[in-house]
Amino acid sequence: MKKKPKRIDSKTSRTAEMTCVTRAASFFEHNPCYKSDDYIAPKLLPIFMLPFIKIPIVRYIYKNIISPKGIYEYVIARTKYIDSIFSESLKNGFRQVVIYGAGFDSRGLRFVSDYPKTLVFELDVPITQNAKITQLQKRRITIPENIHFIPIDFNKESVIEKLNQYNFNRTLHMKNY
């Protein structure tokens, strides 16, 4: 009996998609508790979705009817928390950051421009990663040279080997920390 192919081998990650939609919607929130600073997320969405997520009633429906209870708030709280850790780590001299299952994460784009010597390694399955890169190119968003997209099948490939192929330095220590 043939094994059924996994969805992730042929379609982008639903988790990555829904997290991106949530971050994009939250960017347009007026309530500071719900507002995120992820100005890249709206640009990663298909262009037809953008006018809809700007409408408060559409965000309300997404947040309270379409999404599972509490997931919108969870994603926003998680985004704000990880953003603060990411930003603080850069300020404290981190020279390398690895993001596993990066999906449509935009931290590298949003934070590293002030830290051009910090390398960001984004690991994800090729189909999701390619969709992200394609959207960035469509929106003419420049990808800094210090961001490295690393396609990986986490079930079959070694993270360490993949990182080594992209010049990850396992002996690099933080400056000023």
Residue frames as a rotation matrix with the C-alpha (Angstrom) as fourth column:
MET 1
0.579 0.815 0.000 0.00
0.815 -0.579 0.000 0.00
0.000 0.000 -1.000 0.00
LYS 2
-0.239 -0.648 0.723 1.37
0.618 -0.676 -0.401 3.41
0.749 0.351 0.562 -1.00
LYS 3
-0.375 0.030 -0.927 1.81
0.830 -0.435 -0.350 6.02
-0.413 -0.900 0.138 1.68
LYS 4
0.643 0.647 0.410 -0.37
0.749 -0.644 -0.158 9.06
0.161 0.409 -0.898 1.19
PRO 5
-0.357 -0.817 0.452 1.84
0.645 -0.566 -0.514 12.15
0.676 0.108 0.729 0.61
LYS 6
-0.249 0.191 -0.949 1.82
0.856 -0.414 -0.308 14.69
-0.452 -0.890 -0.060 3.40
ARG 7
0.764 0.624 0.165 0.01
0.637 -0.690 -0.343 17.96
-0.101 0.367 -0.925 2.73
ILE 8
0.625 -0.558 -0.546 3.17
-0.117 -0.759 0.641 19.92
-0.772 -0.337 -0.539 3.59
ASP 9
-0.364 -0.779 0.511 4.90
0.427 0.348 0.835 18.35
-0.828 0.522 0.205 0.58
SER 10
-0.444 0.246 0.861 2.47
0.887 -0.012 0.461 19.91
0.124 0.969 -0.213 -1.88
LYS 11
0.447 0.643 0.622 0.90
0.457 -0.761 0.459 22.94
0.769 0.079 -0.634 -0.16
THR 12
-0.427 -0.602 0.674 2.06
-0.246 -0.641 -0.728 25.71
0.870 -0.476 0.126 2.13
SER 13
-0.805 0.029 -0.592 1.68
0.543 0.435 -0.718 25.23
0.237 -0.900 -0.367 5.85
ARG 14
0.206 0.947 0.248 -1.81
0.548 -0.322 0.772 26.12
0.810 -0.023 -0.585 7.10
THR 15
0.465 -0.109 -0.878 -0.30
0.848 -0.229 0.478 27.14
-0.254 -0.967 -0.014 10.42
ALA 16
-0.636 -0.758 -0.146 2.07
0.650 -0.628 0.427 29.54
-0.416 0.176 0.892 8.64
GLU 17
-0.577 0.484 0.658 -0.79
0.477 -0.454 0.752 30.91
0.663 0.748 0.031 6.53
MET 18
0.467 0.870 -0.156 -3.18
0.616 -0.194 0.764 31.48
0.634 -0.453 -0.627 9.44
THR 19
0.177 -0.501 -0.848 -0.46
0.858 -0.343 0.382 32.98
-0.482 -0.795 0.369 11.63
CYS 20
-0.828 -0.502 0.251 0.38
0.555 -0.662 0.504 35.39
-0.087 0.556 0.827 8.82
VAL 21
-0.189 0.848 0.495 -3.29
0.463 -0.368 0.806 36.35
0.866 0.382 -0.323 8.35
THR 22
0.608 0.417 -0.675 -3.60
0.776 -0.135 0.616 36.96
0.166 -0.899 -0.406 12.08
ARG 23
-0.237 -0.779 -0.581 -0.46
0.768 -0.517 0.379 39.09
-0.595 -0.356 0.720 12.21
ALA 24
-0.807 -0.020 0.591 -1.60
0.488 -0.587 0.646 41.02
0.334 0.809 0.484 9.15
ALA 25
0.219 0.964 0.154 -5.04
0.556 -0.253 0.791 41.65
0.802 -0.087 -0.591 10.63
SER 26
0.499 -0.039 -0.865 -3.52
0.847 -0.188 0.497 42.70
-0.182 -0.981 -0.061 13.95
PHE 27
-0.637 -0.765 0.094 -1.35
0.762 -0.607 0.224 45.27
-0.115 0.214 0.970 12.21
PHE 28
-0.595 0.484 0.642 -4.55
0.173 -0.703 0.690 47.20
0.785 0.521 0.334 11.38
GLU 29
0.186 0.655 -0.733 -6.04
0.905 0.177 0.388 47.00
0.384 -0.735 -0.559 14.88
HIS 30
0.182 -0.057 0.982 -6.57
-0.130 -0.991 -0.034 50.23
0.975 -0.121 -0.188 16.80
ASN 31
0.942 0.153 0.298 -6.61
-0.317 0.120 0.941 48.67
0.108 -0.981 0.161 20.27
PRO 32
0.129 -0.992 0.002 -2.95
-0.931 -0.122 -0.343 48.48
0.340 0.043 -0.939 21.39
CYS 33
-0.005 -0.080 0.997 -3.64
-0.650 0.758 0.058 45.14
-0.760 -0.647 -0.056 23.09
TYR 34
0.606 0.347 0.716 -4.42
0.254 0.769 -0.587 43.62
-0.754 0.537 0.378 19.68
LYS 35
0.930 -0.237 -0.281 -2.12
-0.364 -0.500 -0.786 45.69
0.045 0.833 -0.551 17.48
SER 36
0.492 -0.840 0.226 1.14
0.644 0.527 0.555 44.17
-0.586 -0.128 0.800 16.32
ASP 37
0.303 -0.494 -0.815 4.05
-0.459 -0.825 0.330 45.92
-0.835 0.275 -0.477 14.63
ASP 38
-0.347 -0.452 0.822 4.31
0.399 0.722 0.565 43.34
-0.849 0.524 -0.071 11.86
TYR 39
0.192 0.376 -0.906 4.08
-0.533 -0.736 -0.418 45.66
-0.824 0.563 0.059 8.87
ILE 40
-0.736 -0.507 -0.449 5.45
-0.657 0.377 0.653 42.91
-0.162 0.775 -0.611 6.59
ALA 41
-0.696 0.464 0.548 2.65
0.228 0.866 -0.445 40.39
-0.681 -0.185 -0.709 7.25
PRO 42
0.358 0.891 -0.281 0.05
-0.094 -0.265 -0.960 42.26
-0.929 0.370 -0.011 5.16
LYS 43
0.159 -0.387 -0.908 2.50
-0.947 -0.320 -0.030 42.26
-0.279 0.865 -0.417 2.26
LEU 44
-0.850 -0.501 0.163 2.87
-0.457 0.855 0.243 38.48
-0.261 0.132 -0.956 2.45
LEU 45
-0.190 0.877 0.442 -0.83
0.116 0.467 -0.877 37.89
-0.975 -0.115 -0.190 1.90
PRO 46
-0.421 0.187 0.887 -2.41
0.906 0.126 0.403 37.46
-0.036 0.974 -0.223 -1.50
ILE 47
-0.984 -0.122 0.133 -3.19
0.138 -0.983 0.119 40.97
0.116 0.136 0.984 -2.71
PHE 48
-0.312 0.943 0.117 -6.97
0.021 -0.117 0.993 40.38
0.950 0.312 0.017 -2.84
MET 49
0.136 0.369 -0.919 -7.08
0.864 0.409 0.292 39.82
0.484 -0.835 -0.263 0.95
LEU 50
-0.756 -0.634 -0.166 -5.55
0.627 -0.627 -0.461 43.14
0.188 -0.453 0.871 1.93
PRO 51
-0.622 0.548 0.560 -8.64
-0.361 -0.835 0.415 45.37
0.695 0.056 0.717 1.58
PHE 52
0.330 0.830 -0.450 -10.71
0.050 0.461 0.886 42.91
0.943 -0.315 0.111 3.61
ILE 53
0.084 -0.323 -0.943 -8.44
0.919 0.391 -0.052 42.67
0.385 -0.862 0.330 6.65
LYS 54
-0.885 -0.363 0.292 -8.40
0.264 -0.907 -0.329 46.45
0.384 -0.214 0.898 6.89
ILE 55
-0.155 0.929 0.337 -12.15
-0.387 -0.371 0.844 46.45
0.909 0.001 0.417 7.60
PRO 56
-0.651 -0.166 0.741 -12.89
-0.753 0.017 -0.658 46.22
0.097 -0.986 -0.136 11.34
ILE 57
0.353 0.866 0.353 -16.01
-0.869 0.444 -0.218 44.04
-0.346 -0.230 0.910 10.91
VAL 58
0.644 -0.212 -0.735 -14.04
-0.376 0.749 -0.545 41.54
0.666 0.628 0.402 8.81
ARG 59
-0.510 -0.859 0.034 -11.35
-0.388 0.195 -0.901 41.38
0.767 -0.473 -0.433 11.50
TYR 60
-0.329 0.493 0.805 -14.08
-0.918 0.034 -0.395 40.89
-0.222 -0.869 0.442 14.10
ILE 61
0.745 0.631 -0.214 -15.56
-0.667 0.710 -0.228 37.99
0.008 0.313 0.950 12.12
TYR 62
0.255 -0.746 -0.615 -12.11
-0.248 0.565 -0.787 36.45
0.935 0.353 -0.041 11.61
LYS 63
-0.657 -0.604 0.452 -11.20
-0.515 -0.078 -0.854 36.89
0.551 -0.793 -0.260 15.27
ASN 64
-0.563 0.495 0.662 -14.51
-0.738 0.060 -0.672 35.80
-0.372 -0.867 0.331 16.83
ILE 65
0.541 0.838 0.077 -16.22
-0.684 0.491 -0.540 33.48
-0.490 0.240 0.838 14.36
ILE 66
0.712 -0.289 -0.640 -13.71
-0.459 0.499 -0.735 31.96
0.532 0.817 0.223 11.94
SER 67
-0.329 -0.943 -0.057 -10.76
-0.485 0.221 -0.846 31.48
0.811 -0.250 -0.530 14.32
PRO 68
0.060 0.271 -0.961 -10.89
0.663 0.709 0.241 29.05
0.746 -0.652 -0.137 17.23
LYS 69
0.904 0.392 0.171 -11.69
0.132 -0.636 0.761 30.84
0.407 -0.665 -0.626 20.48
GLY 70
0.822 -0.554 -0.134 -8.65
-0.048 -0.302 0.952 32.67
-0.567 -0.776 -0.275 21.84
ILE 71
0.356 -0.740 0.571 -6.28
0.875 0.479 0.076 31.84
-0.330 0.472 0.818 18.96
TYR 72
0.544 -0.124 0.830 -6.19
0.443 -0.797 -0.409 35.42
0.713 0.591 -0.379 17.66
GLU 73
0.860 -0.185 0.475 -5.19
-0.473 -0.634 0.611 36.74
0.188 -0.751 -0.633 21.08
TYR 74
0.714 -0.610 0.343 -2.69
0.232 0.669 0.706 33.91
-0.660 -0.425 0.619 21.51
VAL 75
0.370 -0.586 0.721 -0.95
0.920 0.125 -0.371 34.61
0.127 0.801 0.585 18.19
ILE 76
0.592 -0.126 0.796 -0.75
0.056 -0.979 -0.196 38.34
0.804 0.161 -0.573 18.92
ALA 77
0.878 -0.279 0.389 0.58
-0.445 -0.176 0.878 37.84
-0.177 -0.944 -0.279 22.46
ARG 78
0.589 -0.667 0.457 3.09
0.543 0.745 0.387 35.28
-0.599 0.021 0.801 21.19
THR 79
0.454 -0.387 0.803 4.17
0.744 -0.331 -0.580 37.60
0.490 0.861 0.137 18.35
LYS 80
0.732 -0.145 0.666 4.70
-0.318 -0.937 0.145 40.54
0.603 -0.318 -0.732 20.69
TYR 81
0.836 -0.411 0.363 6.60
-0.255 0.295 0.921 38.40
-0.486 -0.863 0.141 23.19
ILE 82
0.444 -0.695 0.566 8.92
0.781 0.610 0.135 36.81
-0.439 0.382 0.814 20.62
ASP 83
0.583 -0.216 0.784 9.42
0.445 -0.722 -0.530 40.18
0.680 0.657 -0.324 18.90
SER 84
0.840 -0.250 0.482 10.61
-0.504 -0.689 0.521 41.64
0.202 -0.680 -0.705 22.21
ILE 85
0.637 -0.634 0.438 13.02
0.082 0.620 0.780 38.74
-0.767 -0.461 0.447 22.80
PHE 86
0.479 -0.428 0.766 14.31
0.878 0.234 -0.418 38.91
-0.001 0.873 0.488 19.21
SER 87
0.689 -0.154 0.708 14.87
0.100 -0.947 -0.304 42.67
0.718 0.280 -0.638 19.42
GLU 88
0.824 -0.367 0.431 16.54
-0.540 -0.280 0.794 42.46
-0.170 -0.887 -0.429 22.83
SER 89
0.615 -0.608 0.502 18.80
0.460 0.794 0.398 39.64
-0.641 -0.014 0.768 21.65
LEU 90
0.483 -0.423 0.766 20.00
0.744 -0.263 -0.614 41.75
0.461 0.867 0.188 18.75
LYS 91
0.736 -0.173 0.655 20.66
-0.339 -0.931 0.135 44.68
0.586 -0.321 -0.744 21.08
ASN 92
0.750 -0.422 0.509 22.63
-0.443 0.250 0.861 42.34
-0.490 -0.872 0.001 23.33
GLY 93
-0.061 -0.924 -0.378 24.95
-0.905 -0.109 0.412 41.33
-0.422 0.367 -0.829 20.52
PHE 94
0.295 0.178 0.939 23.58
0.125 0.967 -0.223 38.09
-0.947 0.183 0.263 19.11
ARG 95
-0.443 -0.577 -0.687 25.42
-0.636 -0.338 0.694 37.52
-0.632 0.744 -0.217 15.85
GLN 96
-0.876 0.213 -0.433 23.31
-0.212 0.637 0.741 34.59
0.434 0.741 -0.512 14.58
VAL 97
-0.330 0.845 0.421 19.64
-0.721 0.063 -0.690 33.73
-0.609 -0.531 0.589 14.89
VAL 98
-0.982 0.098 -0.162 18.05
-0.026 0.779 0.626 30.46
0.188 0.619 -0.762 13.76
ILE 99
-0.293 0.950 0.107 14.31
-0.859 -0.213 -0.465 30.33
-0.419 -0.228 0.879 13.11
TYR 100
-0.952 0.010 0.307 12.95
0.082 0.971 0.225 26.79
-0.296 0.239 -0.925 12.84
GLY 101
-0.298 0.890 0.344 9.81
0.950 0.313 0.013 26.38
-0.096 0.331 -0.939 10.75
ALA 102
-0.875 -0.228 -0.426 9.96
0.262 -0.965 -0.021 30.07
-0.407 -0.130 0.904 9.86
GLY 103
0.048 0.948 0.315 6.83
0.915 0.084 -0.394 30.02
-0.400 0.307 -0.864 7.72
PHE 104
0.321 0.162 0.933 5.86
0.657 -0.747 -0.096 33.61
0.682 0.644 -0.346 6.92
ASP 105
0.475 -0.265 -0.839 7.82
0.760 -0.357 0.543 35.01
-0.444 -0.896 0.032 9.88
SER 106
0.669 -0.179 0.721 9.10
0.445 -0.681 -0.582 38.52
0.595 0.710 -0.376 9.18
ARG 107
0.878 -0.312 -0.363 11.40
0.235 -0.380 0.895 39.21
-0.417 -0.871 -0.260 12.12
GLY 108
-0.071 -0.954 0.290 14.54
0.844 0.097 0.527 38.99
-0.531 0.282 0.799 10.02
LEU 109
-0.175 0.077 0.981 13.15
0.813 -0.550 0.189 41.60
0.555 0.831 0.034 7.66
ARG 110
0.720 0.605 0.340 11.78
0.317 -0.723 0.614 43.83
0.617 -0.335 -0.712 10.41
PHE 111
0.964 -0.239 -0.115 14.69
0.050 -0.264 0.963 43.79
-0.261 -0.934 -0.243 12.83
VAL 112
0.391 -0.908 0.153 18.04
0.736 0.408 0.540 43.02
-0.552 -0.098 0.828 11.23
SER 113
0.617 -0.184 0.765 18.41
0.564 -0.573 -0.594 46.09
0.548 0.798 -0.250 9.04
ASP 114
0.780 -0.332 0.530 19.97
-0.542 -0.783 0.306 47.83
0.313 -0.526 -0.791 12.05
TYR 115
0.330 -0.648 0.686 22.22
-0.527 0.476 0.704 44.81
-0.783 -0.594 -0.185 12.62
PRO 116
0.669 0.011 -0.743 23.78
-0.733 0.172 -0.658 43.99
0.121 0.985 0.123 9.23
LYS 117
-0.421 -0.885 -0.200 26.43
-0.799 0.466 -0.379 41.74
0.428 0.000 -0.904 10.80
THR 118
-0.388 0.388 0.836 23.82
-0.550 0.630 -0.548 39.52
-0.740 -0.672 -0.031 12.44
LEU 119
-0.841 0.084 -0.534 22.96
-0.421 0.517 0.745 36.48
0.339 0.852 -0.400 10.35
VAL 120
-0.092 0.874 0.477 19.44
-0.785 0.231 -0.575 35.10
-0.613 -0.427 0.664 10.32
PHE 121
-0.946 -0.178 -0.271 18.92
-0.300 0.795 0.527 31.51
0.122 0.580 -0.806 9.22
GLU 122
-0.077 0.985 0.156 15.32
-0.908 -0.004 -0.418 30.64
-0.411 -0.174 0.895 8.37
LEU 123
-0.977 -0.213 0.030 14.66
-0.191 0.923 0.334 26.93
-0.099 0.320 -0.942 8.06
ASP 124
-0.056 0.986 0.154 11.42
-0.609 0.089 -0.788 25.65
-0.791 -0.138 0.596 6.57
VAL 125
0.007 0.155 0.988 9.96
0.554 0.821 -0.133 23.22
-0.832 0.549 -0.080 4.09
PRO 126
-0.830 -0.515 0.214 10.65
0.446 -0.383 0.809 24.30
-0.335 0.767 0.548 0.51
ILE 127
-0.297 0.761 0.577 7.04
0.824 -0.102 0.558 24.89
0.483 0.641 -0.596 -0.57
THR 128
0.680 0.533 -0.503 6.24
0.725 -0.592 0.353 27.30
-0.109 -0.605 -0.789 2.27
GLN 129
-0.029 -0.800 -0.600 9.60
0.442 -0.548 0.710 29.02
-0.897 -0.244 0.369 2.01
ASN 130
-0.781 -0.244 0.575 9.25
0.618 -0.168 0.768 29.47
-0.090 0.955 0.282 -1.75
ALA 131
0.205 0.931 0.303 5.76
0.877 -0.312 0.366 30.95
0.435 0.190 -0.880 -1.29
LYS 132
0.605 -0.057 -0.794 7.18
0.553 -0.687 0.471 33.47
-0.573 -0.724 -0.384 1.16
ILE 133
-0.461 -0.869 -0.178 10.09
0.389 -0.378 0.840 34.42
-0.797 0.318 0.513 -1.10
THR 134
-0.533 0.354 0.769 7.71
0.812 -0.043 0.583 34.74
0.239 0.934 -0.264 -4.07
GLN 135
0.592 0.799 -0.105 5.43
0.789 -0.548 0.277 37.12
0.164 -0.247 -0.955 -2.13
LEU 136
0.296 -0.568 -0.768 8.42
0.401 -0.655 0.640 39.21
-0.867 -0.497 0.034 -1.03
GLN 137
-0.739 -0.603 0.300 9.60
0.487 -0.171 0.856 39.45
-0.465 0.779 0.420 -4.63
LYS 138
-0.138 0.787 0.601 6.10
0.917 -0.128 0.379 40.34
0.375 0.603 -0.704 -5.90
ARG 139
0.819 0.487 -0.303 5.91
0.573 -0.715 0.401 43.16
-0.022 -0.502 -0.864 -3.35
ARG 140
0.416 -0.763 0.495 9.46
0.213 -0.448 -0.868 44.27
0.884 0.467 -0.024 -4.25
ILE 141
0.916 -0.173 0.363 10.67
-0.395 -0.219 0.892 43.76
-0.074 -0.960 -0.269 -0.69
THR 142
0.215 -0.934 -0.287 14.43
-0.611 0.100 -0.785 43.55
0.762 0.344 -0.549 -0.65
ILE 143
0.959 -0.013 -0.285 15.79
0.199 0.745 0.637 40.55
0.204 -0.667 0.716 1.19
PRO 144
0.598 -0.780 0.183 18.92
-0.794 -0.547 0.265 41.59
-0.107 -0.304 -0.947 3.08
GLU 145
0.173 -0.648 -0.742 22.07
-0.543 0.566 -0.620 39.57
0.822 0.510 -0.254 2.42
ASN 146
-0.750 -0.522 0.407 22.27
-0.606 0.295 -0.739 38.54
0.265 -0.800 -0.537 6.05
ILE 147
0.142 0.808 0.572 19.04
-0.763 0.457 -0.457 36.53
-0.630 -0.372 0.682 5.85
HIS 148
-0.798 -0.443 -0.408 19.54
-0.598 0.665 0.447 32.97
0.073 0.601 -0.796 4.66
PHE 149
0.363 0.928 0.084 16.57
-0.917 0.372 -0.147 30.86
-0.168 -0.024 0.986 3.60
ILE 150
-0.759 -0.650 0.049 17.36
-0.644 0.759 0.095 27.20
-0.099 0.041 -0.994 4.14
PRO 151
0.269 0.861 -0.433 14.98
-0.855 0.420 0.305 24.67
0.445 0.288 0.848 2.60
ILE 152
-0.812 -0.548 0.200 14.78
-0.572 0.679 -0.460 21.54
0.116 -0.488 -0.865 4.72
ASP 153
0.278 0.794 -0.541 12.73
-0.302 0.607 0.735 18.41
0.912 -0.042 0.408 5.21
PHE 154
-0.023 -0.304 0.952 12.89
-0.974 -0.207 -0.089 18.17
0.224 -0.930 -0.292 9.00
ASN 155
0.750 0.386 0.536 11.98
-0.521 0.845 0.120 14.47
-0.407 -0.369 0.835 8.86
LYS 156
0.913 -0.347 0.215 14.81
0.408 0.753 -0.516 13.49
0.017 0.559 0.829 6.52
GLU 157
0.306 -0.825 0.476 17.59
0.321 -0.381 -0.867 16.10
0.896 0.418 0.149 6.75
SER 158
0.021 -0.443 -0.897 19.97
0.999 0.032 0.007 17.15
0.026 -0.896 0.443 9.49
VAL 159
0.944 0.329 -0.018 19.50
0.329 -0.937 0.117 20.69
0.021 -0.116 -0.993 10.78
ILE 160
0.444 -0.854 -0.272 23.20
-0.007 -0.306 0.952 20.93
-0.896 -0.420 -0.142 11.67
GLU 161
-0.327 -0.577 0.749 24.29
0.739 0.339 0.583 19.80
-0.590 0.744 0.315 8.19
LYS 162
0.369 0.546 0.752 21.94
0.886 -0.450 -0.109 22.26
0.279 0.707 -0.650 6.53
LEU 163
0.957 -0.039 -0.288 23.13
0.099 -0.888 0.449 25.12
-0.273 -0.459 -0.845 8.75
ASN 164
0.098 -0.994 0.048 26.74
0.241 0.070 0.968 24.22
-0.966 -0.083 0.246 7.99
GLN 165
-0.109 -0.074 0.991 26.00
0.982 0.145 0.119 24.48
-0.153 0.987 0.057 4.26
TYR 166
0.587 0.422 0.691 24.98
0.539 -0.841 0.055 28.11
0.604 0.340 -0.721 4.86
ASN 167
-0.277 -0.905 0.324 28.05
0.263 -0.396 -0.880 29.03
0.924 -0.159 0.348 6.94
PHE 168
0.827 0.481 0.290 26.45
-0.208 -0.218 0.954 28.87
0.522 -0.849 -0.080 10.36
ASN 169
-0.235 -0.969 0.072 29.26
-0.312 0.005 -0.950 29.26
0.921 -0.246 -0.303 12.88
ARG 170
0.590 0.502 -0.632 28.77
0.332 0.563 0.757 26.93
0.736 -0.656 0.166 15.84
THR 171
-0.087 -0.714 -0.695 31.71
0.981 0.059 -0.183 28.52
0.171 -0.698 0.696 17.68
LEU 172
-0.488 -0.046 0.871 30.55
0.173 -0.984 0.045 32.13
0.855 0.173 0.489 17.37
HIS 173
-0.350 0.338 -0.873 29.72
0.935 0.073 -0.347 33.60
-0.053 -0.938 -0.342 20.74
MET 174
0.662 0.696 0.279 27.69
0.689 -0.711 0.141 36.62
0.297 0.099 -0.950 21.59
LYS 175
-0.522 -0.726 0.448 29.35
0.478 -0.684 -0.551 39.98
0.706 -0.074 0.704 21.87
ASN 176
-0.708 0.143 0.692 28.58
-0.481 -0.815 -0.323 41.97
0.517 -0.562 0.646 25.04
TYR 177
0.406 0.912 0.063 26.50
-0.658 0.244 0.712 39.27
0.634 -0.331 0.699 26.70
